[in-house]
């Protein structure tokens, strides 16, 4: 008599391990975890931008100063180019070393003050003066914006 496993026993073991492995992968939801991590990065980026704007205003006696002009009262994308709001020259390099950008937006990047697109939007409420920065590319149906 020989001792060992039959082919059927090995195949059943492999199938059971595969089924258990697929349950583990589904329960961990790696796609959802990655989307959540990117959303957390977006929130951190928006806070960095708002903190930099606040520091600029604090250095200018409460008035945000920027070569790009005052913060718009209609929603504008923070990027170089027509129709956008050029904020890099107001923040880089004094208040931030680089301008944060959306981790998944295909247009978002930061190369320099003259070549960037944050993928984020900015607006100042005309009546209250509140400043809001938002991440329109947020994932998993989340709305990510920070106001001050």
LOVEX-524219 format. One record per residue (C-alpha): residue number from 0; chain; y, z, x; residue in one letter. Coordinates in Angstrom, 1 decimal. Example, Ala and Ser with C-alpha at 12.3 -4.5 7.8 and 13.67 -1.06 7.14 Angstrom:
<pts>
PT    i  ch   north      up    east  aa
PT    0   A    -4.5     7.8    12.3   A
PT    1   A    -1.1     7.1    13.7   S
</pts>
This chain:
<pts>
PT    i  ch   north      up    east  aa
PT    0   A     0.0     0.0     0.0   X
PT    1   A     3.5    -1.0     1.2   X
PT    2   A     6.5     1.2     0.5   X
PT    3   A     9.9    -0.4    -0.3   X
PT    4   A    12.0    -1.8    -3.1   X
PT    5   A    11.1    -4.8    -5.3   X
PT    6   A    13.6    -7.6    -5.8   X
PT    7   A    14.1    -6.6    -9.4   X
PT    8   A    15.1    -3.0    -8.3   X
PT    9   A    17.6    -4.4    -5.8   X
PT   10   A    19.1    -6.8    -8.4   X
PT   11   A    19.4    -4.1   -11.0   X
PT   12   A    21.2    -1.8    -8.5   X
PT   13   A    23.6    -4.6    -7.5   X
PT   14   A    24.4    -5.3   -11.2   X
PT   15   A    25.0    -1.6   -11.9   X
PT   16   A    27.3    -1.2    -8.9   X
PT   17   A    29.3    -4.4    -9.9   X
PT   18   A    29.7    -3.0   -13.5   X
PT   19   A    30.9     0.4   -12.2   X
PT   20   A    33.2    -1.3    -9.7   X
PT   21   A    34.8    -3.4   -12.4   X
PT   22   A    35.4    -0.3   -14.6   X
PT   23   A    37.1     1.4   -11.6   X
PT   24   A    39.3    -1.6   -10.9   X
PT   25   A    40.4    -2.0   -14.5   X
PT   26   A    41.1     1.7   -14.8   X
PT   27   A    43.3     1.7   -11.7   X
PT   28   A    45.3    -1.3   -13.0   X
PT   29   A    46.5    -2.6    -9.6   X
PT   30   A    48.8    -5.2   -11.3   X
PT   31   A    50.5    -2.6   -13.4   X
PT   32   A    50.8    -0.2   -10.4   X
PT   33   A    52.5    -3.0    -8.3   X
PT   34   A    54.9    -3.8   -11.1   X
PT   35   A    55.7    -0.1   -11.5   X
PT   36   A    56.4     0.2    -7.7   X
PT   37   A    58.7    -2.9    -7.8   X
PT   38   A    60.5    -1.3   -10.8   X
PT   39   A    61.0     1.9    -8.8   X
PT   40   A    62.4    -0.2    -5.9   X
PT   41   A    64.8    -1.9    -8.3   X
PT   42   A    66.1     1.5    -9.6   X
PT   43   A    66.5     2.7    -6.0   X
PT   44   A    68.4    -0.5    -5.1   X
PT   45   A    70.7    -0.1    -8.1   X
PT   46   A    71.5     3.5    -7.1   X
PT   47   A    72.2     2.3    -3.5   X
PT   48   A    74.7    -0.3    -4.8   X
PT   49   A    76.4     2.2    -7.1   X
PT   50   A    76.6     4.8    -4.4   X
PT   51   A    78.2     2.2    -2.0   X
PT   52   A    80.7     1.3    -4.7   X
PT   53   A    81.5     5.0    -5.2   X
PT   54   A    82.0     5.5    -1.5   X
PT   55   A    84.4     2.5    -1.4   X
PT   56   A    86.4     3.9    -4.2   X
PT   57   A    86.5     7.4    -2.7   X
PT   58   A    87.9     5.9     0.5   X
PT   59   A    90.6     4.1    -1.5   X
PT   60   A    91.8     7.0    -3.5   X
PT   61   A    89.6     6.3    -6.5   X
PT   62   A    90.2     2.5    -6.7   X
PT   63   A    87.4     0.1    -5.8   X
PT   64   A    88.8    -2.4    -3.4   X
PT   65   A    87.2    -5.8    -2.8   X
PT   66   A    88.2    -9.2    -1.5   X
PT   67   A    86.1   -10.6    -4.4   X
PT   68   A    88.6    -9.0    -6.8   X
PT   69   A    88.1    -6.2    -9.3   X
PT   70   A    84.6    -5.6   -10.9   X
PT   71   A    84.3    -8.1   -13.8   X
PT   72   A    84.4    -7.0   -17.4   X
PT   73   A    81.7    -9.5   -18.3   X
PT   74   A    78.2    -9.5   -16.8   X
PT   75   A    78.1   -11.3   -13.5   X
PT   76   A    75.3   -11.7   -11.0   X
PT   77   A    76.0   -10.2    -7.6   X
PT   78   A    75.7   -13.2    -5.4   X
PT   79   A    77.5   -15.9    -3.5   X
PT   80   A    78.6   -18.9    -5.5   X
PT   81   A    80.6   -20.0    -8.5   X
PT   82   A    80.2   -17.8   -11.6   X
PT   83   A    78.9   -14.8    -9.6   X
PT   84   A    80.6   -11.7    -8.2   X
PT   85   A    80.8   -11.6    -4.4   X
PT   86   A    80.4    -7.9    -3.6   X
PT   87   A    78.9    -8.1    -0.1   X
PT   88   A    82.2    -8.2     1.7   X
PT   89   A    83.2    -5.0    -0.1   X
PT   90   A    80.1    -3.0     0.9   X
PT   91   A    78.7    -4.5     4.1   X
PT   92   A    78.6    -3.1     6.9   X
PT   93   A    80.8     0.0     6.1   X
PT   94   A    79.0     1.4     3.1   X
PT   95   A    75.5    -0.2     3.5   X
PT   96   A    73.9    -2.0     6.4   X
PT   97   A    72.3    -4.6     4.1   X
PT   98   A    72.7    -5.4     0.5   X
PT   99   A    69.5    -4.6    -1.5   X
PT  100   A    68.0    -7.3    -3.6   X
PT  101   A    65.3    -7.7    -6.3   X
PT  102   A    61.8    -7.5    -4.8   X
PT  103   A    60.4   -10.3    -7.0   X
PT  104   A    63.3   -12.5    -8.2   X
PT  105   A    62.6   -15.9    -6.5   X
PT  106   A    66.3   -16.5    -5.8   X
PT  107   A    67.0   -13.0    -4.5   X
PT  108   A    67.6   -12.6    -0.7   X
PT  109   A    70.0   -11.2     1.8   X
PT  110   A    70.6   -13.1     5.0   X
PT  111   A    74.3   -12.2     5.6   X
PT  112   A    77.5   -11.5     3.7   X
PT  113   A    77.9   -15.3     3.2   X
PT  114   A    74.3   -16.0     2.2   X
PT  115   A    72.8   -13.6    -0.4   X
PT  116   A    71.8   -13.1    -4.0   X
PT  117   A    70.9    -9.6    -5.1   X
PT  118   A    69.2   -10.7    -8.3   X
PT  119   A    71.1    -7.8   -10.0   X
PT  120   A    74.1    -7.9   -12.4   X
PT  121   A    77.3    -5.9   -12.6   X
PT  122   A    79.8    -5.2   -15.4   X
PT  123   A    82.7    -2.8   -15.9   X
PT  124   A    83.3    -1.6   -19.5   X
PT  125   A    87.0    -2.5   -20.1   X
PT  126   A    87.7     0.5   -22.4   X
PT  127   A    85.8     3.3   -20.7   X
PT  128   A    85.8     2.0   -17.1   X
PT  129   A    82.1     2.7   -16.8   X
PT  130   A    80.3     0.6   -14.2   X
PT  131   A    76.8    -0.7   -15.0   X
PT  132   A    74.4    -2.4   -12.6   X
PT  133   A    71.2    -3.9   -14.0   X
PT  134   A    68.0    -5.5   -12.9   X
PT  135   A    67.3    -8.4   -15.3   X
PT  136   A    64.0    -9.2   -13.6   X
PT  137   A    62.4    -5.8   -14.4   X
PT  138   A    58.7    -6.0   -15.2   X
PT  139   A    56.4    -4.6   -17.8   X
PT  140   A    59.1    -4.8   -20.5   X
PT  141   A    61.3    -2.2   -18.8   X
PT  142   A    65.0    -2.2   -18.9   X
PT  143   A    66.5    -1.0   -15.7   X
PT  144   A    70.2    -0.3   -15.4   X
PT  145   A    72.3     2.5   -14.0   X
PT  146   A    75.8     3.4   -15.2   X
PT  147   A    78.5     5.7   -13.9   X
</pts>
